[in-house]
Amino acid sequence: MTALRPERETDTSYGQQSYGGPDVFDGWYGADGAQSAPQDPYAASHGPQGAAPQQNAPHVSQQSAAPPQSATAAPYGPGTRTAAPYGSPGDATAYLPPVDDETMALRIPEPPPGASSAAQAPSPSPGGRAARRKAARRRHGRRGAAGGPLPEEDNPADRSAAPLSRMEARRQARARRASPAVIASRVIGELFISTGVVMLLFVTYQLWWTNVRAHAQAGSEAHQLQDDWASGKRNPGTFEPGQGFALLHIPKLDVVVPVAEGTSKAKVLDKGMVGHYGNGDLNTAMPDAKTGNFGLAGHRNTHGEPFRYINKLSPGDAIVVETQDTYFVYKMASILPVTSPANISVLDPVPKGSGFTGPGRYITLTTCTPEFTSKYRLIVWGRMVEERPRSKGKPDALVS
């Protein structure tokens, strides 16, 4: 609850009389004996309704007060001109908003009369007239020279936002266009990259995928051969080209590979099997022959590479040929590291260069050398030392 105004605190009858009474202004006289308006602070400040406010008047006299238009006081509101407080010195230039003693609020002071209007003016924005002139010079150039060098103080944001002229667009298109030398270098580089990728895929196929596929095919053929032996479907005799008839064991190299008739790459060797030099392929002997040379060929690299490490065999190492009813055990005797592919004498019944001096039961392993080439041949010879029926079990070379 707010406190009473000063006039309410001193006059107990304040608020009990009506401003609309007929004698509201009676009984008030001035110093000269003339009747004057009542000295009500609220009426002195605001004046009667519709009357102009009085400025710099400490009180309302008969000479300065206008006759009241209504007994009701003028409403208090914003924008009304009020007189200076009672007893304060007058100021003819003061123009203040209405003051309410009950709710005093902060007010923003007006600038002094002598303040310069130039100081209050906002500074020109960066995108003003100067920026527009620069953008126009960039679009059209100076004195008709379109596409001239841009001033260093140009704003990059204005440059990107300004549309390009036709001449500038053509110039930029020519600058982006590659020269013939650049195009040729790109084509050559793409050819090299494509060739490298193709060669990498080919090497991967030769060194990895062919082995995977050959091992799968050779393993399938070995299982099929053993199943046929168990069921009695195959008997020793003449075999068709590509037909498997035996298993070759090299325990030292952990090799177990099927032996098929013929040395055809597509039908035998590339399937991971070992081929027998049979009819049409120098016609070497079979393992069960009483005398002769059992000649075999196999890949040293890729396609299962069963003979890759036969150069590591030493004299006395076992080489076992397993057929349907017999194990033929050979002992490695000698090796010929390099010879010509045309040297077919290594497959003779008594092979030349093997160290054998008379007829016997021999085995010859042939493969390519050096590795990953087919320029020369590598030859390994062995002599049969045991012929063991399957009914007696595996030989010692396979058991140990």
Stockholm file with secondary structure:
# STOCKHOLM 1.0

chainA/1-400         MTALRPERETDTSYGQQSYGGPDVFDGWYGADGAQSAPQDPYAASHGPQGAAPQQNAPHVSQQSAAPPQSATAAPYGPGTRTAAPYGSPGDATAYLPPVDDETMALRIPEPPPGASSAAQAPSPSPGGRAARRKAARRRHGRRGAAGGPLPEEDNPADRSAAPLSRMEARRQARARRASPAVIASRVIGELFISTGVVMLLFVTYQLWWTNVRAHAQAGSEAHQLQDDWASGKRNPGTFEPGQGFALLHIPKLDVVVPVAEGTSKAKVLDKGMVGHYGNGDLNTAMPDAKTGNFGLAGHRNTHGEPFRYINKLSPGDAIVVETQDTYFVYKMASILPVTSPANISVLDPVPKGSGFTGPGRYITLTTCTPEFTSKYRLIVWGRMVEERPRSKGKPDALVS
#=GR chainA/1-400 SS CCCCCHHHHHCTTTTTSCTTSTTTTTTCBCTTSCBCCCCCHHHHHHCBTTCCCCSSCSSCCTTTCCCCSCSSBCCCCTTCCCCCCTTSCCCTTCCCCCCCSSSCCCCCCCCCTTCCHHHHSCCCCTTSHHHHHHHHHHHHCBTTBTTCCCCTTCCHHHHHHSCCCHHHHHHHHHHHSCCHHHHHHHHHHHHHHHHHHHHHHHHHIIIIIHHHHHHHHHHHHHHHHHHHHHHTCCCSSCCCTTCEEEEEEEGGGTEEEEEEESCCTTTTGGGTCEEECCTTTTCCCCTTSSSEEEEEECCSSSTTCTTTTGGGCCTTCEEEEECSSEEEEEEEEEEEEEECTTCGGGGSSSCTTSCCCSCCEEEEEEEEESTTCCSEEEEEEEEEEEEEEGGGCCCHHHHC
#=GC SS_cons         CCCCCHHHHHCTTTTTSCTTSTTTTTTCBCTTSCBCCCCCHHHHHHCBTTCCCCSSCSSCCTTTCCCCSCSSBCCCCTTCCCCCCTTSCCCTTCCCCCCCSSSCCCCCCCCCTTCCHHHHSCCCCTTSHHHHHHHHHHHHCBTTBTTCCCCTTCCHHHHHHSCCCHHHHHHHHHHHSCCHHHHHHHHHHHHHHHHHHHHHHHHHIIIIIHHHHHHHHHHHHHHHHHHHHHHTCCCSSCCCTTCEEEEEEEGGGTEEEEEEESCCTTTTGGGTCEEECCTTTTCCCCTTSSSEEEEEECCSSSTTCTTTTGGGCCTTCEEEEECSSEEEEEEEEEEEEEECTTCGGGGSSSCTTSCCCSCCEEEEEEEEESTTCCSEEEEEEEEEEEEEEGGGCCCHHHHC
//
